């Protein structure tokens, strides 16, 4: 009865082929080794791809979280800064917007402070805010 080629898996694939010429046997063994090596590389790449994709996505996500945290104004309030708004909700950006008698709401880390402008001055000028 004829003997069929057999393949055993391991570090190197061993092949037994019943043929008349030794050169053909070596060529078949080398071809099988190459095919198995390529197949193993493909499997490793396919298995590793989701892991690489997830690692890259995780890195991007953590970078976006850090960026968003840097722009979070609540963190700035916790550092000691404040946000002052006019009565209509607009942010007070200039002394010129703070007319005498205007009501202001200043937000700090732990709440808000309401005040009324008693006067306003330019850079280094005298002006006051009374909220008493």
Residue pairs with C-beta under 8 A, 6 or more apart in sequence:
2 18
3 16
3 18
5 15
5 16
5 17
5 18
5 28
6 15
6 16
7 13
7 14
7 15
7 32
8 14
9 36
12 33
13 32
13 33
13 36
14 29
15 28
15 29
15 32
15 33
17 24
17 25
17 28
17 29
19 25
19 28
69 75
73 83
74 109
77 83
77 107
77 108
77 109
78 109
80 109
82 106
82 107
82 108
83 91
83 106
83 107
84 91
84 92
84 104
84 105
84 106
84 107
85 91
85 92
85 104
85 105
85 106
85 107
86 92
86 97
86 102
86 103
86 104
87 102
87 103
87 104
87 105
90 97
92 98
92 104
95 120
95 121
95 122
95 127
96 120
98 104
98 117
98 120
98 127
98 129
99 117
99 120
100 117
100 118
100 119
100 120
101 116
101 117
102 116
102 117
103 114
103 115
103 116
103 117
104 114
104 115
104 116
104 117
104 129
105 112
105 113
105 114
105 115
106 112
106 113
106 114
106 115
113 131
114 131
115 129
115 130
115 131
116 129
116 130
116 131
117 129
117 130
118 127
118 128
118 129
118 130
119 126
119 127
119 128
120 127
121 127
